[in-house]
Amino acid sequence: MLQGKLLQLQQSLRTLPGIGDKTAQRLALHIVSQPKDKAKKIADCINEAVEAYLFCDTCNMLSESNPCSICSDSGRDQSKLCIVEHTRDIYSIETTKEYKGLYFVLGHLLSPIDNVGPKEIRFDKLENYILKNNFEEIIFAISPSTEGETTIHFIAEHFKEKLVKLTRLSTGIPYGSDMEYTGTVTLMNAMKRRFPV
């Protein structure tokens, strides 16, 4: 059983996604057993990344620039908007090279049980963004789950009268899975075979 600062480090690492108690303990022990300069370099990289990254004022993507490189790229398809939950979902979609439009990052999915409502998914900002632009298609690239379905339904209900095409990724993505763990080919095919909401 770890104690003191080592236990604090383990508990901090445990908050990372996909890291359980055993892995957090192993990582904590590995970090402190390294030469101090190596461990401090990891800490410096974390500090520098935390200080350098911010949320894009337009799309909420984590980026080193504001606006982000996608929002400031005039070569992207301005007629399409892809709504995702996290910045990491954008990276997953971009690896497919199938989508060239714009994005909006919700940050969360609606979940009344967890007190996540429209404010937490930045709905006001999304609504203003959509109303200011002439998007021809809004694509929901949200992990299929109860929260995902609730979020898609909520947003779609608000924009179904706007004469904009509302689509979602095809069901090649298993229900309950996370976009982050979806393979590139599966994600590429899901993007190609999206269907109306």
PyMOL CGO cylinders between C-alpha atoms (Angstrom):
from pymol import cmd
from pymol.cgo import CYLINDER

trace = [
    CYLINDER, 0.00, 0.00, 0.00, 1.45, 3.33, -1.08, 0.3, 1, 1, 1, 1, 1, 1,
    CYLINDER, 1.45, 3.33, -1.08, 1.69, 6.20, 1.41, 0.3, 1, 1, 1, 1, 1, 1,
    CYLINDER, 1.69, 6.20, 1.41, 2.37, 9.93, 1.52, 0.3, 1, 1, 1, 1, 1, 1,
    CYLINDER, 2.37, 9.93, 1.52, 3.27, 11.74, -1.70, 0.3, 1, 1, 1, 1, 1, 1,
    CYLINDER, 3.27, 11.74, -1.70, 3.39, 8.48, -3.63, 0.3, 1, 1, 1, 1, 1, 1,
    CYLINDER, 3.39, 8.48, -3.63, -0.22, 7.74, -2.64, 0.3, 1, 1, 1, 1, 1, 1,
    CYLINDER, -0.22, 7.74, -2.64, -1.20, 11.27, -3.71, 0.3, 1, 1, 1, 1, 1, 1,
    CYLINDER, -1.20, 11.27, -3.71, 0.47, 10.69, -7.08, 0.3, 1, 1, 1, 1, 1, 1,
    CYLINDER, 0.47, 10.69, -7.08, -1.34, 7.35, -7.46, 0.3, 1, 1, 1, 1, 1, 1,
    CYLINDER, -1.34, 7.35, -7.46, -4.69, 8.98, -6.66, 0.3, 1, 1, 1, 1, 1, 1,
    CYLINDER, -4.69, 8.98, -6.66, -4.02, 11.77, -9.17, 0.3, 1, 1, 1, 1, 1, 1,
    CYLINDER, -4.02, 11.77, -9.17, -3.12, 9.28, -11.91, 0.3, 1, 1, 1, 1, 1, 1,
    CYLINDER, -3.12, 9.28, -11.91, -6.26, 7.28, -11.05, 0.3, 1, 1, 1, 1, 1, 1,
    CYLINDER, -6.26, 7.28, -11.05, -8.39, 10.21, -12.27, 0.3, 1, 1, 1, 1, 1, 1,
    CYLINDER, -8.39, 10.21, -12.27, -7.14, 9.71, -15.85, 0.3, 1, 1, 1, 1, 1, 1,
    CYLINDER, -7.14, 9.71, -15.85, -9.48, 7.82, -18.21, 0.3, 1, 1, 1, 1, 1, 1,
    CYLINDER, -9.48, 7.82, -18.21, -8.80, 4.10, -18.45, 0.3, 1, 1, 1, 1, 1, 1,
    CYLINDER, -8.80, 4.10, -18.45, -6.45, 4.07, -15.45, 0.3, 1, 1, 1, 1, 1, 1,
    CYLINDER, -6.45, 4.07, -15.45, -7.41, 1.76, -12.60, 0.3, 1, 1, 1, 1, 1, 1,
    CYLINDER, -7.41, 1.76, -12.60, -5.83, 1.44, -9.15, 0.3, 1, 1, 1, 1, 1, 1,
    CYLINDER, -5.83, 1.44, -9.15, -3.20, -1.12, -10.19, 0.3, 1, 1, 1, 1, 1, 1,
    CYLINDER, -3.20, -1.12, -10.19, -2.12, 0.82, -13.28, 0.3, 1, 1, 1, 1, 1, 1,
    CYLINDER, -2.12, 0.82, -13.28, -2.03, 4.09, -11.31, 0.3, 1, 1, 1, 1, 1, 1,
    CYLINDER, -2.03, 4.09, -11.31, 0.13, 2.44, -8.66, 0.3, 1, 1, 1, 1, 1, 1,
    CYLINDER, 0.13, 2.44, -8.66, 2.48, 0.98, -11.27, 0.3, 1, 1, 1, 1, 1, 1,
    CYLINDER, 2.48, 0.98, -11.27, 2.78, 4.35, -13.05, 0.3, 1, 1, 1, 1, 1, 1,
    CYLINDER, 2.78, 4.35, -13.05, 3.39, 6.23, -9.78, 0.3, 1, 1, 1, 1, 1, 1,
    CYLINDER, 3.39, 6.23, -9.78, 6.18, 3.83, -8.81, 0.3, 1, 1, 1, 1, 1, 1,
    CYLINDER, 6.18, 3.83, -8.81, 7.67, 4.01, -12.31, 0.3, 1, 1, 1, 1, 1, 1,
    CYLINDER, 7.67, 4.01, -12.31, 7.68, 7.82, -12.33, 0.3, 1, 1, 1, 1, 1, 1,
    CYLINDER, 7.68, 7.82, -12.33, 9.44, 8.19, -8.96, 0.3, 1, 1, 1, 1, 1, 1,
    CYLINDER, 9.44, 8.19, -8.96, 11.94, 5.41, -9.72, 0.3, 1, 1, 1, 1, 1, 1,
    CYLINDER, 11.94, 5.41, -9.72, 13.16, 7.25, -12.85, 0.3, 1, 1, 1, 1, 1, 1,
    CYLINDER, 13.16, 7.25, -12.85, 16.12, 9.62, -12.73, 0.3, 1, 1, 1, 1, 1, 1,
    CYLINDER, 16.12, 9.62, -12.73, 14.75, 12.89, -11.36, 0.3, 1, 1, 1, 1, 1, 1,
    CYLINDER, 14.75, 12.89, -11.36, 15.40, 14.80, -14.59, 0.3, 1, 1, 1, 1, 1, 1,
    CYLINDER, 15.40, 14.80, -14.59, 13.22, 12.35, -16.58, 0.3, 1, 1, 1, 1, 1, 1,
    CYLINDER, 13.22, 12.35, -16.58, 10.36, 12.57, -14.08, 0.3, 1, 1, 1, 1, 1, 1,
    CYLINDER, 10.36, 12.57, -14.08, 10.62, 16.38, -13.99, 0.3, 1, 1, 1, 1, 1, 1,
    CYLINDER, 10.62, 16.38, -13.99, 10.56, 16.51, -17.79, 0.3, 1, 1, 1, 1, 1, 1,
    CYLINDER, 10.56, 16.51, -17.79, 7.21, 14.66, -17.74, 0.3, 1, 1, 1, 1, 1, 1,
    CYLINDER, 7.21, 14.66, -17.74, 5.91, 17.14, -15.16, 0.3, 1, 1, 1, 1, 1, 1,
    CYLINDER, 5.91, 17.14, -15.16, 7.20, 20.08, -17.24, 0.3, 1, 1, 1, 1, 1, 1,
    CYLINDER, 7.20, 20.08, -17.24, 5.50, 18.74, -20.38, 0.3, 1, 1, 1, 1, 1, 1,
    CYLINDER, 5.50, 18.74, -20.38, 2.21, 18.43, -18.51, 0.3, 1, 1, 1, 1, 1, 1,
    CYLINDER, 2.21, 18.43, -18.51, 2.53, 21.98, -17.15, 0.3, 1, 1, 1, 1, 1, 1,
    CYLINDER, 2.53, 21.98, -17.15, 3.42, 23.42, -20.55, 0.3, 1, 1, 1, 1, 1, 1,
    CYLINDER, 3.42, 23.42, -20.55, 0.52, 21.65, -22.29, 0.3, 1, 1, 1, 1, 1, 1,
    CYLINDER, 0.52, 21.65, -22.29, -1.96, 22.77, -19.61, 0.3, 1, 1, 1, 1, 1, 1,
    CYLINDER, -1.96, 22.77, -19.61, -0.79, 26.37, -19.97, 0.3, 1, 1, 1, 1, 1, 1,
    CYLINDER, -0.79, 26.37, -19.97, -0.65, 26.31, -23.80, 0.3, 1, 1, 1, 1, 1, 1,
    CYLINDER, -0.65, 26.31, -23.80, -4.04, 24.79, -24.57, 0.3, 1, 1, 1, 1, 1, 1,
    CYLINDER, -4.04, 24.79, -24.57, -7.33, 26.65, -24.38, 0.3, 1, 1, 1, 1, 1, 1,
    CYLINDER, -7.33, 26.65, -24.38, -10.84, 26.28, -25.78, 0.3, 1, 1, 1, 1, 1, 1,
    CYLINDER, -10.84, 26.28, -25.78, -11.49, 27.75, -29.23, 0.3, 1, 1, 1, 1, 1, 1,
    CYLINDER, -11.49, 27.75, -29.23, -14.04, 30.57, -28.89, 0.3, 1, 1, 1, 1, 1, 1,
    CYLINDER, -14.04, 30.57, -28.89, -15.86, 29.34, -32.00, 0.3, 1, 1, 1, 1, 1, 1,
    CYLINDER, -15.86, 29.34, -32.00, -16.06, 25.55, -31.70, 0.3, 1, 1, 1, 1, 1, 1,
    CYLINDER, -16.06, 25.55, -31.70, -14.81, 24.72, -28.16, 0.3, 1, 1, 1, 1, 1, 1,
    CYLINDER, -14.81, 24.72, -28.16, -12.00, 22.48, -29.47, 0.3, 1, 1, 1, 1, 1, 1,
    CYLINDER, -12.00, 22.48, -29.47, -8.91, 22.36, -27.25, 0.3, 1, 1, 1, 1, 1, 1,
    CYLINDER, -8.91, 22.36, -27.25, -6.23, 24.15, -29.22, 0.3, 1, 1, 1, 1, 1, 1,
    CYLINDER, -6.23, 24.15, -29.22, -2.99, 26.11, -28.91, 0.3, 1, 1, 1, 1, 1, 1,
    CYLINDER, -2.99, 26.11, -28.91, -4.52, 28.89, -31.02, 0.3, 1, 1, 1, 1, 1, 1,
    CYLINDER, -4.52, 28.89, -31.02, -7.78, 30.83, -30.86, 0.3, 1, 1, 1, 1, 1, 1,
    CYLINDER, -7.78, 30.83, -30.86, -9.52, 30.38, -33.21, 0.3, 1, 1, 1, 1, 1, 1,
    CYLINDER, -9.52, 30.38, -33.21, -8.28, 26.84, -33.69, 0.3, 1, 1, 1, 1, 1, 1,
    CYLINDER, -8.28, 26.84, -33.69, -6.58, 25.65, -36.88, 0.3, 1, 1, 1, 1, 1, 1,
    CYLINDER, -6.58, 25.65, -36.88, -9.83, 24.08, -38.17, 0.3, 1, 1, 1, 1, 1, 1,
    CYLINDER, -9.83, 24.08, -38.17, -12.02, 27.16, -37.64, 0.3, 1, 1, 1, 1, 1, 1,
    CYLINDER, -12.02, 27.16, -37.64, -9.38, 29.41, -39.21, 0.3, 1, 1, 1, 1, 1, 1,
    CYLINDER, -9.38, 29.41, -39.21, -8.92, 27.16, -42.27, 0.3, 1, 1, 1, 1, 1, 1,
    CYLINDER, -8.92, 27.16, -42.27, -10.86, 28.84, -45.10, 0.3, 1, 1, 1, 1, 1, 1,
    CYLINDER, -10.86, 28.84, -45.10, -10.36, 25.73, -47.25, 0.3, 1, 1, 1, 1, 1, 1,
    CYLINDER, -10.36, 25.73, -47.25, -12.72, 23.67, -45.11, 0.3, 1, 1, 1, 1, 1, 1,
    CYLINDER, -12.72, 23.67, -45.11, -16.31, 23.01, -46.17, 0.3, 1, 1, 1, 1, 1, 1,
    CYLINDER, -16.31, 23.01, -46.17, -18.26, 25.82, -44.48, 0.3, 1, 1, 1, 1, 1, 1,
    CYLINDER, -18.26, 25.82, -44.48, -21.62, 24.17, -45.28, 0.3, 1, 1, 1, 1, 1, 1,
    CYLINDER, -21.62, 24.17, -45.28, -21.18, 21.22, -42.89, 0.3, 1, 1, 1, 1, 1, 1,
    CYLINDER, -21.18, 21.22, -42.89, -21.04, 21.15, -39.09, 0.3, 1, 1, 1, 1, 1, 1,
    CYLINDER, -21.04, 21.15, -39.09, -20.10, 18.01, -37.18, 0.3, 1, 1, 1, 1, 1, 1,
    CYLINDER, -20.10, 18.01, -37.18, -21.16, 17.94, -33.52, 0.3, 1, 1, 1, 1, 1, 1,
    CYLINDER, -21.16, 17.94, -33.52, -18.94, 15.83, -31.23, 0.3, 1, 1, 1, 1, 1, 1,
    CYLINDER, -18.94, 15.83, -31.23, -18.63, 15.28, -27.50, 0.3, 1, 1, 1, 1, 1, 1,
    CYLINDER, -18.63, 15.28, -27.50, -14.86, 15.71, -27.03, 0.3, 1, 1, 1, 1, 1, 1,
    CYLINDER, -14.86, 15.71, -27.03, -11.85, 17.19, -28.82, 0.3, 1, 1, 1, 1, 1, 1,
    CYLINDER, -11.85, 17.19, -28.82, -10.42, 13.67, -29.10, 0.3, 1, 1, 1, 1, 1, 1,
    CYLINDER, -10.42, 13.67, -29.10, -13.41, 12.76, -31.31, 0.3, 1, 1, 1, 1, 1, 1,
    CYLINDER, -13.41, 12.76, -31.31, -12.27, 15.40, -33.81, 0.3, 1, 1, 1, 1, 1, 1,
    CYLINDER, -12.27, 15.40, -33.81, -8.82, 13.79, -33.97, 0.3, 1, 1, 1, 1, 1, 1,
    CYLINDER, -8.82, 13.79, -33.97, -10.45, 10.40, -34.59, 0.3, 1, 1, 1, 1, 1, 1,
    CYLINDER, -10.45, 10.40, -34.59, -12.61, 11.76, -37.41, 0.3, 1, 1, 1, 1, 1, 1,
    CYLINDER, -12.61, 11.76, -37.41, -9.76, 13.72, -38.96, 0.3, 1, 1, 1, 1, 1, 1,
    CYLINDER, -9.76, 13.72, -38.96, -7.66, 10.53, -39.29, 0.3, 1, 1, 1, 1, 1, 1,
    CYLINDER, -7.66, 10.53, -39.29, -10.30, 9.15, -41.70, 0.3, 1, 1, 1, 1, 1, 1,
    CYLINDER, -10.30, 9.15, -41.70, -9.70, 12.05, -44.13, 0.3, 1, 1, 1, 1, 1, 1,
    CYLINDER, -9.70, 12.05, -44.13, -13.38, 11.62, -45.03, 0.3, 1, 1, 1, 1, 1, 1,
    CYLINDER, -13.38, 11.62, -45.03, -14.76, 14.83, -43.50, 0.3, 1, 1, 1, 1, 1, 1,
    CYLINDER, -14.76, 14.83, -43.50, -13.61, 18.36, -44.40, 0.3, 1, 1, 1, 1, 1, 1,
    CYLINDER, -13.61, 18.36, -44.40, -16.23, 20.51, -42.66, 0.3, 1, 1, 1, 1, 1, 1,
    CYLINDER, -16.23, 20.51, -42.66, -16.36, 22.36, -39.34, 0.3, 1, 1, 1, 1, 1, 1,
    CYLINDER, -16.36, 22.36, -39.34, -16.91, 21.06, -35.80, 0.3, 1, 1, 1, 1, 1, 1,
    CYLINDER, -16.91, 21.06, -35.80, -18.55, 21.92, -32.51, 0.3, 1, 1, 1, 1, 1, 1,
    CYLINDER, -18.55, 21.92, -32.51, -17.44, 20.27, -29.24, 0.3, 1, 1, 1, 1, 1, 1,
    CYLINDER, -17.44, 20.27, -29.24, -20.17, 19.83, -26.62, 0.3, 1, 1, 1, 1, 1, 1,
    CYLINDER, -20.17, 19.83, -26.62, -17.85, 18.79, -23.79, 0.3, 1, 1, 1, 1, 1, 1,
    CYLINDER, -17.85, 18.79, -23.79, -20.55, 16.57, -22.23, 0.3, 1, 1, 1, 1, 1, 1,
    CYLINDER, -20.55, 16.57, -22.23, -23.69, 14.66, -23.17, 0.3, 1, 1, 1, 1, 1, 1,
    CYLINDER, -23.69, 14.66, -23.17, -27.06, 15.44, -21.61, 0.3, 1, 1, 1, 1, 1, 1,
    CYLINDER, -27.06, 15.44, -21.61, -27.59, 13.43, -18.43, 0.3, 1, 1, 1, 1, 1, 1,
    CYLINDER, -27.59, 13.43, -18.43, -30.21, 14.71, -15.97, 0.3, 1, 1, 1, 1, 1, 1,
    CYLINDER, -30.21, 14.71, -15.97, -29.08, 12.11, -13.39, 0.3, 1, 1, 1, 1, 1, 1,
    CYLINDER, -29.08, 12.11, -13.39, -25.59, 13.68, -13.42, 0.3, 1, 1, 1, 1, 1, 1,
    CYLINDER, -25.59, 13.68, -13.42, -26.96, 17.25, -13.51, 0.3, 1, 1, 1, 1, 1, 1,
    CYLINDER, -26.96, 17.25, -13.51, -25.71, 17.76, -17.07, 0.3, 1, 1, 1, 1, 1, 1,
    CYLINDER, -25.71, 17.76, -17.07, -28.21, 19.97, -18.86, 0.3, 1, 1, 1, 1, 1, 1,
    CYLINDER, -28.21, 19.97, -18.86, -28.23, 22.32, -21.87, 0.3, 1, 1, 1, 1, 1, 1,
    CYLINDER, -28.23, 22.32, -21.87, -25.89, 24.79, -20.13, 0.3, 1, 1, 1, 1, 1, 1,
    CYLINDER, -25.89, 24.79, -20.13, -23.23, 22.13, -19.57, 0.3, 1, 1, 1, 1, 1, 1,
    CYLINDER, -23.23, 22.13, -19.57, -23.25, 21.10, -23.25, 0.3, 1, 1, 1, 1, 1, 1,
    CYLINDER, -23.25, 21.10, -23.25, -22.92, 24.79, -24.25, 0.3, 1, 1, 1, 1, 1, 1,
    CYLINDER, -22.92, 24.79, -24.25, -26.22, 24.69, -26.10, 0.3, 1, 1, 1, 1, 1, 1,
    CYLINDER, -26.22, 24.69, -26.10, -26.62, 28.50, -26.23, 0.3, 1, 1, 1, 1, 1, 1,
    CYLINDER, -26.62, 28.50, -26.23, -23.23, 28.80, -27.93, 0.3, 1, 1, 1, 1, 1, 1,
    CYLINDER, -23.23, 28.80, -27.93, -24.08, 25.99, -30.36, 0.3, 1, 1, 1, 1, 1, 1,
    CYLINDER, -24.08, 25.99, -30.36, -27.43, 27.61, -31.19, 0.3, 1, 1, 1, 1, 1, 1,
    CYLINDER, -27.43, 27.61, -31.19, -25.80, 30.98, -31.90, 0.3, 1, 1, 1, 1, 1, 1,
    CYLINDER, -25.80, 30.98, -31.90, -23.13, 29.31, -34.03, 0.3, 1, 1, 1, 1, 1, 1,
    CYLINDER, -23.13, 29.31, -34.03, -25.73, 27.49, -36.14, 0.3, 1, 1, 1, 1, 1, 1,
    CYLINDER, -25.73, 27.49, -36.14, -27.97, 30.57, -36.50, 0.3, 1, 1, 1, 1, 1, 1,
    CYLINDER, -27.97, 30.57, -36.50, -25.04, 32.73, -37.64, 0.3, 1, 1, 1, 1, 1, 1,
    CYLINDER, -25.04, 32.73, -37.64, -23.98, 30.28, -40.35, 0.3, 1, 1, 1, 1, 1, 1,
    CYLINDER, -23.98, 30.28, -40.35, -25.75, 28.78, -43.33, 0.3, 1, 1, 1, 1, 1, 1,
    CYLINDER, -25.75, 28.78, -43.33, -24.96, 25.15, -42.66, 0.3, 1, 1, 1, 1, 1, 1,
    CYLINDER, -24.96, 25.15, -42.66, -26.57, 22.79, -45.15, 0.3, 1, 1, 1, 1, 1, 1,
    CYLINDER, -26.57, 22.79, -45.15, -25.93, 19.74, -42.98, 0.3, 1, 1, 1, 1, 1, 1,
    CYLINDER, -25.93, 19.74, -42.98, -25.45, 19.13, -39.27, 0.3, 1, 1, 1, 1, 1, 1,
    CYLINDER, -25.45, 19.13, -39.27, -23.82, 15.78, -38.52, 0.3, 1, 1, 1, 1, 1, 1,
    CYLINDER, -23.82, 15.78, -38.52, -24.06, 14.14, -35.10, 0.3, 1, 1, 1, 1, 1, 1,
    CYLINDER, -24.06, 14.14, -35.10, -20.86, 12.18, -34.48, 0.3, 1, 1, 1, 1, 1, 1,
    CYLINDER, -20.86, 12.18, -34.48, -21.74, 11.24, -30.93, 0.3, 1, 1, 1, 1, 1, 1,
    CYLINDER, -21.74, 11.24, -30.93, -21.07, 7.91, -29.24, 0.3, 1, 1, 1, 1, 1, 1,
    CYLINDER, -21.07, 7.91, -29.24, -24.23, 5.78, -29.37, 0.3, 1, 1, 1, 1, 1, 1,
    CYLINDER, -24.23, 5.78, -29.37, -25.49, 5.52, -25.79, 0.3, 1, 1, 1, 1, 1, 1,
    CYLINDER, -25.49, 5.52, -25.79, -28.52, 6.59, -23.77, 0.3, 1, 1, 1, 1, 1, 1,
    CYLINDER, -28.52, 6.59, -23.77, -26.92, 10.00, -23.10, 0.3, 1, 1, 1, 1, 1, 1,
    CYLINDER, -26.92, 10.00, -23.10, -25.88, 10.29, -26.76, 0.3, 1, 1, 1, 1, 1, 1,
    CYLINDER, -25.88, 10.29, -26.76, -29.39, 9.54, -28.00, 0.3, 1, 1, 1, 1, 1, 1,
    CYLINDER, -29.39, 9.54, -28.00, -30.87, 12.04, -25.53, 0.3, 1, 1, 1, 1, 1, 1,
    CYLINDER, -30.87, 12.04, -25.53, -28.43, 14.72, -26.68, 0.3, 1, 1, 1, 1, 1, 1,
    CYLINDER, -28.43, 14.72, -26.68, -29.05, 14.09, -30.39, 0.3, 1, 1, 1, 1, 1, 1,
    CYLINDER, -29.05, 14.09, -30.39, -32.81, 14.19, -29.89, 0.3, 1, 1, 1, 1, 1, 1,
    CYLINDER, -32.81, 14.19, -29.89, -32.66, 17.42, -27.85, 0.3, 1, 1, 1, 1, 1, 1,
    CYLINDER, -32.66, 17.42, -27.85, -30.50, 19.27, -30.40, 0.3, 1, 1, 1, 1, 1, 1,
    CYLINDER, -30.50, 19.27, -30.40, -32.36, 17.88, -33.42, 0.3, 1, 1, 1, 1, 1, 1,
    CYLINDER, -32.36, 17.88, -33.42, -35.72, 19.01, -32.00, 0.3, 1, 1, 1, 1, 1, 1,
    CYLINDER, -35.72, 19.01, -32.00, -34.43, 22.59, -31.82, 0.3, 1, 1, 1, 1, 1, 1,
    CYLINDER, -34.43, 22.59, -31.82, -33.22, 22.69, -35.42, 0.3, 1, 1, 1, 1, 1, 1,
    CYLINDER, -33.22, 22.69, -35.42, -35.62, 20.50, -37.35, 0.3, 1, 1, 1, 1, 1, 1,
    CYLINDER, -35.62, 20.50, -37.35, -37.60, 23.59, -38.47, 0.3, 1, 1, 1, 1, 1, 1,
    CYLINDER, -37.60, 23.59, -38.47, -34.48, 25.35, -39.79, 0.3, 1, 1, 1, 1, 1, 1,
    CYLINDER, -34.48, 25.35, -39.79, -34.56, 23.51, -43.13, 0.3, 1, 1, 1, 1, 1, 1,
    CYLINDER, -34.56, 23.51, -43.13, -31.12, 22.08, -42.45, 0.3, 1, 1, 1, 1, 1, 1,
    CYLINDER, -31.12, 22.08, -42.45, -30.25, 18.45, -43.13, 0.3, 1, 1, 1, 1, 1, 1,
    CYLINDER, -30.25, 18.45, -43.13, -29.69, 16.61, -39.83, 0.3, 1, 1, 1, 1, 1, 1,
    CYLINDER, -29.69, 16.61, -39.83, -27.70, 13.37, -40.07, 0.3, 1, 1, 1, 1, 1, 1,
    CYLINDER, -27.70, 13.37, -40.07, -25.90, 10.97, -37.77, 0.3, 1, 1, 1, 1, 1, 1,
    CYLINDER, -25.90, 10.97, -37.77, -23.18, 8.41, -38.25, 0.3, 1, 1, 1, 1, 1, 1,
    CYLINDER, -23.18, 8.41, -38.25, -24.31, 4.98, -39.35, 0.3, 1, 1, 1, 1, 1, 1,
    CYLINDER, -24.31, 4.98, -39.35, -24.59, 2.19, -36.81, 0.3, 1, 1, 1, 1, 1, 1,
    CYLINDER, -24.59, 2.19, -36.81, -21.23, 0.65, -37.64, 0.3, 1, 1, 1, 1, 1, 1,
    CYLINDER, -21.23, 0.65, -37.64, -20.33, 2.09, -34.24, 0.3, 1, 1, 1, 1, 1, 1,
    CYLINDER, -20.33, 2.09, -34.24, -21.64, -0.32, -31.59, 0.3, 1, 1, 1, 1, 1, 1,
    CYLINDER, -21.64, -0.32, -31.59, -24.23, 1.04, -29.14, 0.3, 1, 1, 1, 1, 1, 1,
    CYLINDER, -24.23, 1.04, -29.14, -22.62, 2.00, -25.84, 0.3, 1, 1, 1, 1, 1, 1,
    CYLINDER, -22.62, 2.00, -25.84, -19.11, 2.24, -27.30, 0.3, 1, 1, 1, 1, 1, 1,
    CYLINDER, -19.11, 2.24, -27.30, -16.84, 5.28, -27.17, 0.3, 1, 1, 1, 1, 1, 1,
    CYLINDER, -16.84, 5.28, -27.17, -15.85, 7.20, -30.32, 0.3, 1, 1, 1, 1, 1, 1,
    CYLINDER, -15.85, 7.20, -30.32, -12.27, 7.25, -29.06, 0.3, 1, 1, 1, 1, 1, 1,
    CYLINDER, -12.27, 7.25, -29.06, -11.99, 3.46, -29.34, 0.3, 1, 1, 1, 1, 1, 1,
    CYLINDER, -11.99, 3.46, -29.34, -13.66, 3.16, -32.74, 0.3, 1, 1, 1, 1, 1, 1,
    CYLINDER, -13.66, 3.16, -32.74, -11.29, 2.00, -35.49, 0.3, 1, 1, 1, 1, 1, 1,
    CYLINDER, -11.29, 2.00, -35.49, -10.44, 4.36, -38.35, 0.3, 1, 1, 1, 1, 1, 1,
    CYLINDER, -10.44, 4.36, -38.35, -12.06, 2.18, -41.04, 0.3, 1, 1, 1, 1, 1, 1,
    CYLINDER, -12.06, 2.18, -41.04, -15.26, 1.76, -38.99, 0.3, 1, 1, 1, 1, 1, 1,
    CYLINDER, -15.26, 1.76, -38.99, -15.39, 5.50, -38.34, 0.3, 1, 1, 1, 1, 1, 1,
    CYLINDER, -15.39, 5.50, -38.34, -14.70, 6.29, -42.01, 0.3, 1, 1, 1, 1, 1, 1,
    CYLINDER, -14.70, 6.29, -42.01, -17.53, 4.01, -43.15, 0.3, 1, 1, 1, 1, 1, 1,
    CYLINDER, -17.53, 4.01, -43.15, -19.86, 5.42, -40.49, 0.3, 1, 1, 1, 1, 1, 1,
    CYLINDER, -19.86, 5.42, -40.49, -19.10, 8.93, -41.74, 0.3, 1, 1, 1, 1, 1, 1,
    CYLINDER, -19.10, 8.93, -41.74, -19.80, 7.89, -45.36, 0.3, 1, 1, 1, 1, 1, 1,
    CYLINDER, -19.80, 7.89, -45.36, -23.08, 6.14, -44.47, 0.3, 1, 1, 1, 1, 1, 1,
    CYLINDER, -23.08, 6.14, -44.47, -24.57, 8.75, -42.17, 0.3, 1, 1, 1, 1, 1, 1,
    CYLINDER, -24.57, 8.75, -42.17, -28.35, 8.96, -42.24, 0.3, 1, 1, 1, 1, 1, 1,
    CYLINDER, -28.35, 8.96, -42.24, -31.07, 11.48, -41.40, 0.3, 1, 1, 1, 1, 1, 1,
    CYLINDER, -31.07, 11.48, -41.40, -31.96, 12.13, -37.77, 0.3, 1, 1, 1, 1, 1, 1,
]
cmd.load_cgo(trace, "trace")
